[in-house]
């Protein structure tokens, strides 16, 4: 699916940057042609600056998203997953487990949960 999303922006590499940043941060587009992180409106110029592009590119990206049914469904329903506390784990007294997997090798989460259960974690 990710490949399909990027292909829709093959001719627009700056818009691809915007799409990547929006997915990375869990930013959504609303029918009002604004971008939000949960219920907080994101400044279009700030988003553009974060990927070293122009605010008009962000506006064009929003318009392209809202014109495409698949993209619209994705980007009007995306939701941020929460704070990543890896860099704060020591300060907060938390343990962190980072799991990397490959799409063509299923079962990694199953194996990790098996190990956690075995160790009574």
N, CA, C and O atoms as a printed pandas DataFrame, in Angstrom:
     atom_number atom_name residue_name chain_id  residue_number  x_coord  y_coord  z_coord
0              1         N          UNK        A               1    0.816   -1.195    0.000
1              2        CA          UNK        A               1    0.000    0.000    0.000
2              3         C          UNK        A               1    0.865    1.265    0.000
3              4         O          UNK        A               1    0.555    2.239   -0.687
4              5         N          UNK        A               2    1.955    1.238    0.781
5              6        CA          UNK        A               2    2.843    2.403    0.851
6              7         C          UNK        A               2    3.383    2.749   -0.524
7              8         O          UNK        A               2    3.446    3.919   -0.901
8              9         N          UNK        A               3    3.772    1.721   -1.271
9             10        CA          UNK        A               3    4.288    1.923   -2.617
10            11         C          UNK        A               3    3.225    2.585   -3.497
11            12         O          UNK        A               3    3.535    3.481   -4.282
12            13         N          UNK        A               4    1.982    2.146   -3.365
13            14        CA          UNK        A               4    0.872    2.724   -4.140
14            15         C          UNK        A               4    0.672    4.195   -3.796
15            16         O          UNK        A               4    0.409    5.017   -4.673
16            17         N          UNK        A               5    0.797    4.516   -2.524
17            18        CA          UNK        A               5    0.635    5.918   -2.098
18            19         C          UNK        A               5    1.729    6.777   -2.718
19            20         O          UNK        A               5    1.449    7.841   -3.272
20            21         N          UNK        A               6    2.971    6.319   -2.627
21            22        CA          UNK        A               6    4.084    7.099   -3.177
22            23         C          UNK        A               6    3.993    7.233   -4.693
23            24         O          UNK        A               6    4.362    8.268   -5.248
24            25         N          UNK        A               7    3.506    6.198   -5.362
25            26        CA          UNK        A               7    3.374    6.260   -6.825
26            27         C          UNK        A               7    2.407    7.360   -7.257
27            28         O          UNK        A               7    2.564    7.933   -8.335
28            29         N          UNK        A               8    1.432    7.651   -6.443
29            30        CA          UNK        A               8    0.482    8.710   -6.774
30            31         C          UNK        A               8    1.162   10.082   -6.815
31            32         O          UNK        A               8    0.628   11.034   -7.383
32            33         N          UNK        A               9    2.340   10.166   -6.210
33            34        CA          UNK        A               9    3.079   11.424   -6.147
34            35         C          UNK        A               9    4.420   11.331   -6.867
35            36         O          UNK        A               9    5.324   12.122   -6.600
36            37         N          UNK        A              10    4.552   10.363   -7.782
37            38        CA          UNK        A              10    5.813   10.178   -8.520
38            39         C          UNK        A              10    6.302   11.457   -9.187
39            40         O          UNK        A              10    7.503   11.729   -9.209
40            41         N          UNK        A              11    5.388   12.228   -9.723
41            42        CA          UNK        A              11    5.764   13.454  -10.450
42            43         C          UNK        A              11    5.983   14.636   -9.513
43            44         O          UNK        A              11    6.365   15.719   -9.956
44            45         N          UNK        A              12    5.740   14.433   -8.214
45            46        CA          UNK        A              12    5.805   15.528   -7.251
46            47         C          UNK        A              12    6.651   15.127   -6.038
47            48         O          UNK        A              12    6.094   14.833   -4.980
48            49         N          UNK        A              13    7.974   15.109   -6.166
49            50        CA          UNK        A              13    8.820   14.676   -5.045
50            51         C          UNK        A              13    8.652   15.529   -3.780
51            52         O          UNK        A              13    8.796   15.019   -2.668
52            53         N          UNK        A              14    8.355   16.803   -3.940
53            54        CA          UNK        A              14    8.149   17.641   -2.750
54            55         C          UNK        A              14    6.866   17.242   -2.031
55            56         O          UNK        A              14    6.796   17.302   -0.804
56            57         N          UNK        A              15    5.857   16.840   -2.787
57            58        CA          UNK        A              15    4.621   16.373   -2.160
58            59         C          UNK        A              15    4.848   15.018   -1.478
59            60         O          UNK        A              15    4.235   14.724   -0.452
60            61         N          UNK        A              16    5.726   14.202   -2.051
61            62        CA          UNK        A              16    6.081   12.934   -1.391
62            63         C          UNK        A              16    6.685   13.208   -0.015
63            64         O          UNK        A              16    6.405   12.488    0.944
64            65         N          UNK        A              17    7.512   14.246    0.081
65            66        CA          UNK        A              17    8.103   14.606    1.376
66            67         C          UNK        A              17    7.016   14.971    2.384
67            68         O          UNK        A              17    7.082   14.589    3.552
68            69         N          UNK        A              18    6.022   15.712    1.916
69            70        CA          UNK        A              18    4.913   16.107    2.791
70            71         C          UNK        A              18    4.149   14.871    3.251
71            72         O          UNK        A              18    3.831   14.737    4.433
72            73         N          UNK        A              19    3.856   13.968    2.319
73            74        CA          UNK        A              19    3.137   12.730    2.646
74            75         C          UNK        A              19    3.906   11.927    3.692
75            76         O          UNK        A              19    3.327   11.451    4.669
76            77         N          UNK        A              20    5.209   11.781    3.481
77            78        CA          UNK        A              20    6.036   11.027    4.437
78            79         C          UNK        A              20    5.981   11.663    5.824
79            80         O          UNK        A              20    5.822   10.966    6.826
80            81         N          UNK        A              21    6.111   12.981    5.876
81            82        CA          UNK        A              21    6.103   13.678    7.166
82            83         C          UNK        A              21    4.746   13.542    7.851
83            84         O          UNK        A              21    4.670   13.367    9.067
84            85         N          UNK        A              22    3.677   13.625    7.062
85            86        CA          UNK        A              22    2.340   13.487    7.637
86            87         C          UNK        A              22    2.134   12.094    8.231
87            88         O          UNK        A              22    1.568   11.959    9.316
88            89         N          UNK        A              23    2.584   11.075    7.532
89            90        CA          UNK        A              23    2.464    9.710    8.055
90            91         C          UNK        A              23    3.346    9.516    9.286
91            92         O          UNK        A              23    2.936    8.881   10.257
92            93         N          UNK        A              24    4.551   10.062    9.239
93            94        CA          UNK        A              24    5.483    9.933   10.360
94            95         C          UNK        A              24    4.884   10.514   11.641
95            96         O          UNK        A              24    5.047    9.955   12.725
96            97         N          UNK        A              25    4.190   11.642   11.499
97            98        CA          UNK        A              25    3.657   12.341   12.670
98            99         C          UNK        A              25    2.196   12.028   12.960
99           100         O          UNK        A              25    1.651   12.475   13.969
100          101         N          UNK        A              26    1.563   11.266   12.085
101          102        CA          UNK        A              26    0.145   10.953   12.279
102          103         C          UNK        A              26   -0.743   12.155   12.034
103          104         O          UNK        A              26   -1.752   12.335   12.716
104          105         N          UNK        A              27   -0.373   12.990   11.053
105          106        CA          UNK        A              27   -1.150   14.193   10.750
106          107         C          UNK        A              27   -2.289   13.865    9.796
107          108         O          UNK        A              27   -2.128   13.089    8.855
108          109         N          UNK        A              28   -3.437   14.470   10.057
109          110        CA          UNK        A              28   -4.585   14.211    9.193
110          111         C          UNK        A              28   -5.021   15.471    8.466
111          112         O          UNK        A              28   -4.725   16.592    8.880
112          113         N          UNK        A              29   -5.734   15.250    7.370
113          114        CA          UNK        A              29   -6.317   16.330    6.584
114          115         C          UNK        A              29   -7.812   16.321    6.860
115          116         O          UNK        A              29   -8.431   15.261    6.958
116          117         N          UNK        A              30   -8.375   17.494    6.983
117          118        CA          UNK        A              30   -9.818   17.586    7.186
118          119         C          UNK        A              30  -10.458   18.203    5.949
119          120         O          UNK        A              30   -9.776   18.779    5.102
120          121         N          UNK        A              31  -11.758   18.075    5.862
121          122        CA          UNK        A              31  -12.501   18.626    4.719
122          123         C          UNK        A              31  -12.308   20.142    4.589
123          124         O          UNK        A              31  -12.498   20.705    3.511
124          125         N          UNK        A              32  -11.932   20.790    5.682
125          126        CA          UNK        A              32  -11.701   22.239    5.652
126          127         C          UNK        A              32  -10.341   22.602    5.057
127          128         O          UNK        A              32   -9.928   23.761    5.079
128          129         N          UNK        A              33   -9.645   21.577    4.519
129          130        CA          UNK        A              33   -8.331   21.737    3.881
130          131         C          UNK        A              33   -7.255   22.222    4.848
131          132         O          UNK        A              33   -6.333   22.946    4.471
132          133         N          UNK        A              34   -7.398   21.807    6.095
133          134        CA          UNK        A              34   -6.404   22.104    7.115
134          135         C          UNK        A              34   -5.803   20.790    7.598
135          136         O          UNK        A              34   -6.383   19.721    7.408
136          137         N          UNK        A              35   -4.646   20.881    8.218
137          138        CA          UNK        A              35   -3.947   19.706    8.727
138          139         C          UNK        A              35   -3.982   19.750   10.252
139          140         O          UNK        A              35   -3.806   20.799   10.871
140          141         N          UNK        A              36   -4.217   18.570   10.836
141          142        CA          UNK        A              36   -4.338   18.464   12.281
142          143         C          UNK        A              36   -3.498   17.326   12.826
143          144         O          UNK        A              36   -3.293   16.309   12.164
144          145         N          UNK        A              37   -3.016   17.517   14.040
145          146        CA          UNK        A              37   -2.460   16.446   14.847
146          147         C          UNK        A              37   -3.468   16.247   15.964
147          148         O          UNK        A              37   -3.538   17.035   16.908
148          149         N          UNK        A              38   -4.242   15.187   15.842
149          150        CA          UNK        A              38   -5.408   14.951   16.689
150          151         C          UNK        A              38   -6.350   16.135   16.517
151          152         O          UNK        A              38   -6.954   16.264   15.453
152          153         N          UNK        A              39   -6.504   17.004   17.508
153          154        CA          UNK        A              39   -7.402   18.148   17.359
154          155         C          UNK        A              39   -6.651   19.487   17.301
155          156         O          UNK        A              39   -7.264   20.551   17.389
156          157         N          UNK        A              40   -5.329   19.425   17.154
157          158        CA          UNK        A              40   -4.508   20.629   17.103
158          159         C          UNK        A              40   -4.183   20.953   15.648
159          160         O          UNK        A              40   -3.600   20.136   14.935
160          161         N          UNK        A              41   -4.564   22.146   15.218
161          162        CA          UNK        A              41   -4.282   22.558   13.841
162          163         C          UNK        A              41   -2.781   22.801   13.656
163          164         O          UNK        A              41   -2.129   23.426   14.493
164          165         N          UNK        A              42   -2.260   22.298   12.555
165          166        CA          UNK        A              42   -0.836   22.440   12.232
166          167         C          UNK        A              42   -0.669   23.560   11.214
167          168         O          UNK        A              42   -1.367   23.602   10.201
168          169         N          UNK        A              43    0.244   24.448   11.489
169          170        CA          UNK        A              43    0.518   25.554   10.583
170          171         C          UNK        A              43    1.142   25.018    9.293
171          172         O          UNK        A              43    2.159   24.326    9.330
172          173         N          UNK        A              44    0.536   25.335    8.170
173          174        CA          UNK        A              44    0.990   24.836    6.877
174          175         C          UNK        A              44    2.410   25.294    6.564
175          176         O          UNK        A              44    3.208   24.520    6.034
176          177         N          UNK        A              45    2.728   26.526    6.883
177          178        CA          UNK        A              45    4.084   27.034    6.630
178          179         C          UNK        A              45    5.119   26.286    7.458
179          180         O          UNK        A              45    6.219   26.013    6.978
180          181         N          UNK        A              46    4.776   25.954    8.693
181          182        CA          UNK        A              46    5.702   25.205    9.554
182          183         C          UNK        A              46    5.937   23.805    9.017
183          184         O          UNK        A              46    7.064   23.310    9.030
184          185         N          UNK        A              47    4.871   23.163    8.544
185          186        CA          UNK        A              47    5.018   21.837    7.956
186          187         C          UNK        A              47    5.901   21.900    6.711
187          188         O          UNK        A              47    6.778   21.057    6.522
188          189         N          UNK        A              48    5.667   22.894    5.872
189          190        CA          UNK        A              48    6.479   23.062    4.658
190          191         C          UNK        A              48    7.949   23.268    5.020
191          192         O          UNK        A              48    8.833   22.662    4.416
192          193         N          UNK        A              49    8.201   24.110    5.992
193          194        CA          UNK        A              49    9.571   24.398    6.402
194          195         C          UNK        A              49   10.266   23.150    6.941
195          196         O          UNK        A              49   11.469   22.974    6.748
196          197         N          UNK        A              50    9.513   22.288    7.612
197          198        CA          UNK        A              50   10.118   21.085    8.203
198          199         C          UNK        A              50   10.662   20.116    7.166
199          200         O          UNK        A              50   11.526   19.297    7.480
200          201         N          UNK        A              51   10.169   20.197    5.933
201          202        CA          UNK        A              51   10.686   19.332    4.860
202          203         C          UNK        A              51   11.342   20.149    3.760
203          204         O          UNK        A              51   11.553   19.669    2.647
204          205         N          UNK        A              52   11.659   21.395    4.095
205          206        CA          UNK        A              52   12.388   22.279    3.191
206          207         C          UNK        A              52   11.667   22.478    1.857
207          208         O          UNK        A              52   12.242   22.300    0.784
208          209         N          UNK        A              53   10.390   22.853    1.960
209          210        CA          UNK        A              53    9.620   23.148    0.760
210          211         C          UNK        A              53    8.748   24.368    1.015
211          212         O          UNK        A              53    8.852   25.004    2.064
212          213         N          UNK        A              54    7.907   24.687    0.074
213          214        CA          UNK        A              54    7.063   25.879    0.104
214          215         C          UNK        A              54    5.655   25.526    0.585
215          216         O          UNK        A              54    5.194   24.404    0.377
216          217         N          UNK        A              55    4.976   26.466    1.221
217          218        CA          UNK        A              55    3.620   26.217    1.711
218          219         C          UNK        A              55    2.643   25.877    0.591
219          220         O          UNK        A              55    1.645   25.196    0.826
220          221         N          UNK        A              56    2.924   26.349   -0.632
221          222        CA          UNK        A              56    2.052   26.011   -1.762
222          223         C          UNK        A              56    2.102   24.523   -2.072
223          224         O          UNK        A              56    1.125   23.950   -2.556
224          225         N          UNK        A              57    3.244   23.896   -1.793
225          226        CA          UNK        A              57    3.370   22.452   -1.997
226          227         C          UNK        A              57    2.454   21.717   -1.016
227          228         O          UNK        A              57    1.807   20.735   -1.380
228          229         N          UNK        A              58    2.403   22.190    0.213
229          230        CA          UNK        A              58    1.515   21.580    1.210
230          231         C          UNK        A              58    0.067   21.730    0.770
231          232         O          UNK        A              58   -0.706   20.774    0.835
232          233         N          UNK        A              59   -0.305   22.924    0.322
233          234        CA          UNK        A              59   -1.673   23.163   -0.140
234          235         C          UNK        A              59   -2.022   22.251   -1.311
235          236         O          UNK        A              59   -3.117   21.689   -1.348
236          237         N          UNK        A              60   -1.119   22.098   -2.257
237          238        CA          UNK        A              60   -1.345   21.203   -3.395
238          239         C          UNK        A              60   -1.465   19.753   -2.940
239          240         O          UNK        A              60   -2.287   19.000   -3.463
240          241         N          UNK        A              61   -0.657   19.368   -1.978
241          242        CA          UNK        A              61   -0.715   18.006   -1.444
242          243         C          UNK        A              61   -2.078   17.751   -0.811
243          244         O          UNK        A              61   -2.682   16.701   -1.034
244          245         N          UNK        A              62   -2.557   18.695   -0.034
245          246        CA          UNK        A              62   -3.881   18.572    0.593
246          247         C          UNK        A              62   -4.952   18.401   -0.479
247          248         O          UNK        A              62   -5.817   17.532   -0.368
248          249         N          UNK        A              63   -4.890   19.226   -1.510
249          250        CA          UNK        A              63   -5.886   19.138   -2.587
250          251         C          UNK        A              63   -5.827   17.779   -3.277
251          252         O          UNK        A              63   -6.867   17.190   -3.572
252          253         N          UNK        A              64   -4.628   17.280   -3.535
253          254        CA          UNK        A              64   -4.481   15.966   -4.168
254          255         C          UNK        A              64   -5.007   14.845   -3.273
255          256         O          UNK        A              64   -5.614   13.891   -3.760
256          257         N          UNK        A              65   -4.777   14.959   -1.991
257          258        CA          UNK        A              65   -5.283   13.960   -1.052
258          259         C          UNK        A              65   -6.807   13.937   -1.083
259          260         O          UNK        A              65   -7.413   12.868   -1.159
260          261         N          UNK        A              66   -7.422   15.106   -1.024
261          262        CA          UNK        A              66   -8.885   15.171   -0.956
262          263         C          UNK        A              66   -9.564   14.782   -2.267
263          264         O          UNK        A              66  -10.745   14.433   -2.264
264          265         N          UNK        A              67   -8.843   14.835   -3.383
265          266        CA          UNK        A              67   -9.406   14.430   -4.685
266          267         C          UNK        A              67   -9.382   12.914   -4.882
267          268         O          UNK        A              67  -10.158   12.388   -5.680
268          269         N          UNK        A              68   -8.518   12.214   -4.177
269          270        CA          UNK        A              68   -8.323   10.774   -4.361
270          271         C          UNK        A              68   -9.026   10.014   -3.224
271          272         O          UNK        A              68   -8.722   10.232   -2.051
272          273         N          UNK        A              69   -9.953    9.135   -3.568
273          274        CA          UNK        A              69  -10.740    8.437   -2.547
274          275         C          UNK        A              69   -9.886    7.629   -1.573
275          276         O          UNK        A              69  -10.146    7.639   -0.370
276          277         N          UNK        A              70   -8.873    6.932   -2.077
277          278        CA          UNK        A              70   -8.027    6.114   -1.202
278          279         C          UNK        A              70   -7.214    7.000   -0.264
279          280         O          UNK        A              70   -7.173    6.768    0.944
280          281         N          UNK        A              71   -6.570    8.014   -0.830
281          282        CA          UNK        A              71   -5.773    8.928    0.004
282          283         C          UNK        A              71   -6.658    9.667    1.003
283          284         O          UNK        A              71   -6.286    9.855    2.161
284          285         N          UNK        A              72   -7.815   10.075    0.545
285          286        CA          UNK        A              72   -8.742   10.787    1.436
286          287         C          UNK        A              72   -9.129    9.897    2.610
287          288         O          UNK        A              72   -9.159   10.354    3.753
288          289         N          UNK        A              73   -9.423    8.635    2.335
289          290        CA          UNK        A              73   -9.788    7.712    3.403
290          291         C          UNK        A              73   -8.644    7.546    4.406
291          292         O          UNK        A              73   -8.878    7.494    5.613
292          293         N          UNK        A              74   -7.421    7.464    3.910
293          294        CA          UNK        A              74   -6.259    7.309    4.789
294          295         C          UNK        A              74   -6.017    8.573    5.608
295          296         O          UNK        A              74   -5.920    8.523    6.834
296          297         N          UNK        A              75   -5.922    9.705    4.916
297          298        CA          UNK        A              75   -5.471   10.927    5.586
298          299         C          UNK        A              75   -6.570   11.706    6.307
299          300         O          UNK        A              75   -6.270   12.692    6.980
300          301         N          UNK        A              76   -7.822   11.297    6.186
301          302        CA          UNK        A              76   -8.854   11.915    7.024
302          303         C          UNK        A              76   -9.116   11.052    8.258
303          304         O          UNK        A              76   -9.843   11.461    9.163
304          305         N          UNK        A              77   -8.530    9.872    8.290
305          306        CA          UNK        A              77   -8.753    8.963    9.419
306          307         C          UNK        A              77   -7.498    8.637   10.213
307          308         O          UNK        A              77   -7.563    7.906   11.201
308          309         N          UNK        A              78   -6.354    9.169    9.791
309          310        CA          UNK        A              78   -5.107    8.867   10.500
310          311         C          UNK        A              78   -5.129    9.536   11.873
311          312         O          UNK        A              78   -5.757   10.575   12.074
312          313         N          UNK        A              79   -4.433    8.913   12.794
313          314        CA          UNK        A              79   -4.427    9.377   14.176
314          315         C          UNK        A              79   -3.025    9.165   14.740
315          316         O          UNK        A              79   -2.446    8.100   14.527
316          317         N          UNK        A              80   -2.460   10.137   15.450
317          318        CA          UNK        A              80   -1.109    9.953   15.998
318          319         C          UNK        A              80   -1.098    8.826   17.030
319          320         O          UNK        A              80   -2.054    8.657   17.786
320          321         N          UNK        A              81   -0.017    8.064   17.052
321          322        CA          UNK        A              81    0.044    6.911   17.949
322          323         C          UNK        A              81    0.531    7.261   19.354
323          324         O          UNK        A              81    0.478    6.413   20.245
324          325         N          UNK        A              82    0.988    8.445   19.565
325          326        CA          UNK        A              82    1.429    8.843   20.897
326          327         C          UNK        A              82    2.912    9.163   20.934
327          328         O          UNK        A              82    3.618    9.069   19.930
328          329         N          UNK        A              83    3.350    9.537   22.096
329          330        CA          UNK        A              83    4.740    9.951   22.278
330          331         C          UNK        A              83    5.673    8.749   22.255
331          332         O          UNK        A              83    5.340    7.684   22.774
332          333         N          UNK        A              84    6.827    8.924   21.658
333          334        CA          UNK        A              84    7.870    7.914   21.687
334          335         C          UNK        A              84    8.799    8.277   22.843
335          336         O          UNK        A              84    9.461    9.314   22.816
336          337         N          UNK        A              85    8.842    7.428   23.843
337          338        CA          UNK        A              85    9.563    7.743   25.074
338          339         C          UNK        A              85   10.959    7.124   25.148
339          340         O          UNK        A              85   11.585    7.132   26.208
340          341         N          UNK        A              86   11.445    6.592   24.037
341          342        CA          UNK        A              86   12.748    5.924   24.033
342          343         C          UNK        A              86   13.845    6.818   24.602
343          344         O          UNK        A              86   14.648    6.367   25.419
344          345         N          UNK        A              87   13.889    8.062   24.186
345          346        CA          UNK        A              87   14.953    8.971   24.643
346          347         C          UNK        A              87   14.778    9.392   26.097
347          348         O          UNK        A              87   15.705    9.934   26.697
348          349         N          UNK        A              88   13.605    9.151   26.668
349          350        CA          UNK        A              88   13.332    9.547   28.053
350          351         C          UNK        A              88   13.242    8.371   29.009
351          352         O          UNK        A              88   13.001    8.562   30.201
352          353         N          UNK        A              89   13.430    7.167   28.510
353          354        CA          UNK        A              89   13.180    5.978   29.324
354          355         C          UNK        A              89   13.992    5.976   30.619
355          356         O          UNK        A              89   13.450    5.656   31.677
356          357         N          UNK        A              90   15.267    6.322   30.560
357          358        CA          UNK        A              90   16.085    6.351   31.778
358          359         C          UNK        A              90   15.568    7.385   32.760
359          360         O          UNK        A              90   15.449    7.106   33.954
360          361         N          UNK        A              91   15.264    8.564   32.272
361          362        CA          UNK        A              91   14.773    9.648   33.118
362          363         C          UNK        A              91   13.465    9.268   33.805
363          364         O          UNK        A              91   13.248    9.596   34.972
364          365         N          UNK        A              92   12.596    8.574   33.070
365          366        CA          UNK        A              92   11.292    8.200   33.603
366          367         C          UNK        A              92   11.315    6.856   34.334
367          368         O          UNK        A              92   10.305    6.441   34.902
368          369         N          UNK        A              93   12.453    6.185   34.320
369          370        CA          UNK        A              93   12.558    4.889   34.977
370          371         C          UNK        A              93   11.794    3.791   34.249
371          372         O          UNK        A              93   11.246    2.884   34.875
372          373         N          UNK        A              94   11.763    3.879   32.932
373          374        CA          UNK        A              94   11.036    2.900   32.125
374          375         C          UNK        A              94   12.001    2.008   31.362
375          376         O          UNK        A              94   13.138    2.392   31.088
376          377         N          UNK        A              95   11.541    0.833   31.029
377          378        CA          UNK        A              95   12.278   -0.045   30.132
378          379         C          UNK        A              95   11.697    0.098   28.741
379          380         O          UNK        A              95   10.516    0.413   28.594
380          381         N          UNK        A              96   12.499   -0.126   27.728
381          382        CA          UNK        A              96   12.056    0.030   26.343
382          383         C          UNK        A              96   12.450   -1.204   25.552
383          384         O          UNK        A              96   13.572   -1.700   25.657
384          385         N          UNK        A              97   11.518   -1.681   24.768
385          386        CA          UNK        A              97   11.804   -2.759   23.828
386          387         C          UNK        A              97   11.508   -2.219   22.438
387          388         O          UNK        A              97   10.397   -1.764   22.166
388          389         N          UNK        A              98   12.497   -2.270   21.564
389          390        CA          UNK        A              98   12.296   -1.868   20.177
390          391         C          UNK        A              98   12.311   -3.114   19.324
391          392         O          UNK        A              98   13.223   -3.935   19.420
392          393         N          UNK        A              99   11.295   -3.254   18.485
393          394        CA          UNK        A              99   11.165   -4.429   17.638
394          395         C          UNK        A              99   11.228   -3.995   16.189
395          396         O          UNK        A              99   10.462   -3.136   15.751
396          397         N          UNK        A             100   12.140   -4.592   15.453
397          398        CA          UNK        A             100   12.217   -4.366   14.014
398          399         C          UNK        A             100   11.866   -5.660   13.323
399          400         O          UNK        A             100   12.330   -6.730   13.716
400          401         N          UNK        A             101   11.058   -5.566   12.307
401          402        CA          UNK        A             101   10.669   -6.754   11.574
402          403         C          UNK        A             101   10.726   -6.506   10.085
403          404         O          UNK        A             101   10.903   -5.376    9.630
404          405         N          UNK        A             102   10.576   -7.566    9.346
405          406        CA          UNK        A             102   10.525   -7.475    7.899
406          407         C          UNK        A             102    9.170   -8.007    7.449
407          408         O          UNK        A             102    8.706   -9.036    7.938
408          409         N          UNK        A             103    8.543   -7.304    6.519
409          410        CA          UNK        A             103    7.208   -7.663    6.068
410          411         C          UNK        A             103    7.135   -9.082    5.517
411          412         O          UNK        A             103    6.099   -9.738    5.631
412          413         N          UNK        A             104    8.205   -9.552    4.932
413          414        CA          UNK        A             104    8.181  -10.883    4.327
414          415         C          UNK        A             104    8.554  -11.990    5.321
415          416         O          UNK        A             104    8.662  -13.155    4.938
416          417         N          UNK        A             105    8.748  -11.637    6.576
417          418        CA          UNK        A             105    9.070  -12.627    7.609
418          419         C          UNK        A             105    8.083  -12.476    8.773
419          420         O          UNK        A             105    8.388  -11.809    9.762
420          421         N          UNK        A             106    6.917  -13.087    8.658
421          422        CA          UNK        A             106    5.909  -12.949    9.709
422          423         C          UNK        A             106    6.292  -13.713   10.977
423          424         O          UNK        A             106    7.124  -14.620   10.948
424          425         N          UNK        A             107    5.672  -13.327   12.081
425          426        CA          UNK        A             107    5.844  -14.059   13.332
426          427         C          UNK        A             107    6.707  -13.396   14.371
427          428         O          UNK        A             107    6.863  -13.933   15.468
428          429         N          UNK        A             108    7.275  -12.244   14.065
429          430        CA          UNK        A             108    8.194  -11.624   15.033
430          431         C          UNK        A             108    7.463  -11.204   16.313
431          432         O          UNK        A             108    7.992  -11.393   17.408
432          433         N          UNK        A             109    6.274  -10.645   16.194
433          434        CA          UNK        A             109    5.542  -10.237   17.397
434          435         C          UNK        A             109    5.155  -11.456   18.230
435          436         O          UNK        A             109    5.183  -11.410   19.460
436          437         N          UNK        A             110    4.800  -12.530   17.562
437          438        CA          UNK        A             110    4.463  -13.765   18.265
438          439         C          UNK        A             110    5.654  -14.258   19.076
439          440         O          UNK        A             110    5.505  -14.638   20.237
440          441         N          UNK        A             111    6.824  -14.253   18.469
441          442        CA          UNK        A             111    8.041  -14.719   19.147
442          443         C          UNK        A             111    8.397  -13.798   20.325
443          444         O          UNK        A             111    8.786  -14.269   21.394
444          445         N          UNK        A             112    8.261  -12.502   20.119
445          446        CA          UNK        A             112    8.576  -11.545   21.190
446          447         C          UNK        A             112    7.631  -11.739   22.374
447          448         O          UNK        A             112    8.074  -11.780   23.521
448          449         N          UNK        A             113    6.342  -11.857   22.103
449          450        CA          UNK        A             113    5.395  -12.045   23.213
450          451         C          UNK        A             113    5.618  -13.379   23.912
451          452         O          UNK        A             113    5.429  -13.486   25.124
452          453         N          UNK        A             114    6.018  -14.396   23.155
453          454        CA          UNK        A             114    6.342  -15.694   23.755
454          455         C          UNK        A             114    7.511  -15.544   24.728
455          456         O          UNK        A             114    7.466  -16.066   25.842
456          457         N          UNK        A             115    8.554  -14.831   24.308
457          458        CA          UNK        A             115    9.712  -14.622   25.176
458          459         C          UNK        A             115    9.363  -13.790   26.419
459          460         O          UNK        A             115    9.826  -14.082   27.521
460          461         N          UNK        A             116    8.546  -12.762   26.226
461          462        CA          UNK        A             116    8.136  -11.932   27.363
462          463         C          UNK        A             116    7.335  -12.755   28.369
463          464         O          UNK        A             116    7.537  -12.631   29.578
464          465         N          UNK        A             117    6.438  -13.584   27.876
465          466        CA          UNK        A             117    5.651  -14.436   28.762
466          467         C          UNK        A             117    6.535  -15.434   29.495
467          468         O          UNK        A             117    6.358  -15.668   30.690
468          469         N          UNK        A             118    7.478  -16.017   28.783
469          470        CA          UNK        A             118    8.397  -16.990   29.387
470          471         C          UNK        A             118    9.204  -16.360   30.523
471          472         O          UNK        A             118    9.441  -16.987   31.556
472          473         N          UNK        A             119    9.621  -15.109   30.313
473          474        CA          UNK        A             119   10.402  -14.391   31.324
474          475         C          UNK        A             119    9.529  -13.714   32.366
475          476         O          UNK        A             119   10.033  -13.038   33.263
476          477         N          UNK        A             120    8.205  -13.899   32.246
477          478        CA          UNK        A             120    7.225  -13.306   33.178
478          479         C          UNK        A             120    7.321  -11.781   33.235
479          480         O          UNK        A             120    7.272  -11.169   34.302
480          481         N          UNK        A             121    7.459  -11.204   32.063
481          482        CA          UNK        A             121    7.539   -9.744   31.950
482          483         C          UNK        A             121    6.179   -9.239   31.476
483          484         O          UNK        A             121    5.993   -8.034   31.303
